[in-house]
Amino acid sequence: TPHVLLAVVPSYVPAAPAGAQDAPERPVTMLPEPLRGPAFSSYAPEEVGWLLQDLSDVTLEAPTEEREEAIQSGGAHYAESLPVEYQPSEQYQQLFHNALDASAARLAHAVGVVTEIVLAERPHSRLRPSGGISMPRPVLVSLARAGTPVGILMRRWAQHRHGLDLPHYAVSIVRGRGIDANALRWLAAHHDPRDVVFVDGWTGKGAIARELAQAVEEFEKVHGVSGFDPEIAVLADPGSCVRTYGTREDYLIPSACLNSTVSGLISRTVLRADLVGPDDYHGAKYYRELADSDLSVAFLDAVSARFDEVTETACAEAKNLLAADRTPTWAGWAAVERISEEYGIHDVNLVKPGVGETTRVLLRRVPWKVLARAGAGSDLDHVRLLAEQRGVPVEEVPDLPYTCVGLIHPRYTRGATGADGTAVTR
């Protein structure tokens, strides 16, 4: 048709009858079904359902320096815009492939450990109150987007090792704003909340673990729905923030090296009042135009291919951990507080510990400097390259509890960097 006119007609909701004091303030709307590939993301449709709304047609990207200034000045929240997608150089892409080749078996082992723990602590079946057995097993709910590849790998392990077809979804959680309550409403309507296992890639200092616990508590109060367990299952827990993990070592998880091109071509999630209404899911973009650079499935396949060779050791370690004391010590949070004060930053949100979080700082924020554990090896090759490209000093520190820590520029204005966006030195 040569011409289309879109008319947006406001709805009319009659006032509640007099005396209907228990009437809801607004009607409960039907929530959309999850988005799935190939319409949204490059993952196969059965691998993950995204409880998000598609904002692919909205321009949300802003230059790194503008975003940083707005975030630190309090003028905007980090989830209100997106960083411009980093386009890796040929040298950096080769580092990703080298890292994946070197770490695929180690990652497969951690996937096996964390999945076996989840399956041991969550029943595969549950008796219905009315009799009979309810089956859907544990329901994996990844925290988009870093948790999504890990959730898919856990799902693949459960299928490969136990023949289980676990449901898997991805939802948004935003530091300072909480988890997407509408996504939780959808999950509660379609699954028993007691079966939900939240999944993330790794822990840094534990901010998201705290955010999730607070958000779930708030959700129960507001919506009267109980049963969600805020415990997060992660591949790596170097900050000692959770009970369910594949390892507590701080090493490179190659999916942290890239952005959307290792995460199903999906952006990080967006929460902005003019785009996300009270009955909407949080949003994200699908970068279809980056399909030629997509390594999402290649990453998953490389790790899955090593499942057989690590099965015995992963199951043995999971058994040992199940019998051990896995109580979080929150040592990472204490270390971050110490570093924040020692370097005169006085804001733990600007201290990003661990290889994954340091990589994010270098890809998305205005970095100030990188602290590296003395003697750290090839796990930091990509960090050193990114730091060199952005003119960020890498300072070796003895007895660092993490392999590395990224420091965001603590007093950033656009005048604090040169025209090329490189960081100033102290």
Secondary structure by P-SEA (a helix, b strand, c coil): ccbbbbbbbbbbbccccccccccccccccccccccccccccccccccbbbcccccccccccccaaaaaaaaaaccccccccccccccccaaaaaaaaaaaaacaaaaaaaaaaaaaaaaaaccccccccccccccccbbbbbccccaaaaaaaaaaaaaaccccbbbbbbbbbbccccccaaaaaaaaaccccccbbbbbccccccaaaaaaaaaaaaaaaaccccccccbbbbccccccccccccccccccccccccccccccccccbbbbccccccccccccccccccccccaaaaaaaaaaaacccaaaaaaaaaaaaaaccccccaaaaaaaaaaaaaacccccccccccaaaaaaaaacccccbbbbcccccccaaaaaaaaaaabbbbbbbccccccbbbbccccccccccccccccccc
